[in-house]
Amino acid sequence: MSITLTPAAADKVRTLMAQPEQAGATGLRVKVAGGGCSGLSYQIALERAAEEHDTIYESEGVTIFLDAKSALFITGTEIDYHESMMGSGFAFQNPNAKGTCGCGTSFTA
């Protein structure tokens, strides 16, 4: 299983990568870190290259870098991007999450 992006999320990542301050970015790092109101939190960042032990996926034409530790918690996750009058941001549909917080940026596994 892999990490996938919806077309909306992939479009947003490509838009961000095209900004001058992101010159040289080749993909999206998806990571899990301790913290957040539910114990684990999602982190994403644009990266220039994969790290030594990353698994590399491609979804909707976007390269995704995932480290082995994070893969234990988010393999199979779909990342979407929403825009509304109430705000915008990436949303994670994680089949491994046992619970999530109200803001949707942290989870328990």
Number of C-alpha atoms within 10 A of each C-alpha: 9 16 20 22 22 14 15 15 22 21 16 17 20 16 10 15 19 13 10 8 9 13 12 13 17 18 23 25 21 20 19 20 13 12 12 17 16 18 15 19 19 20 12 13 12 18 20 13 15 18 13 7 10 17 14 17 17 15 16 13 13 18 18 24 25 23 18 12 12 15 19 12 20 24 17 16 19 18 19 18 18 12 10 7 5 5 7 10 11 17 16 18 14 19 13 15 16 10 14 19 14 10 10 17 17 23 25 16 15
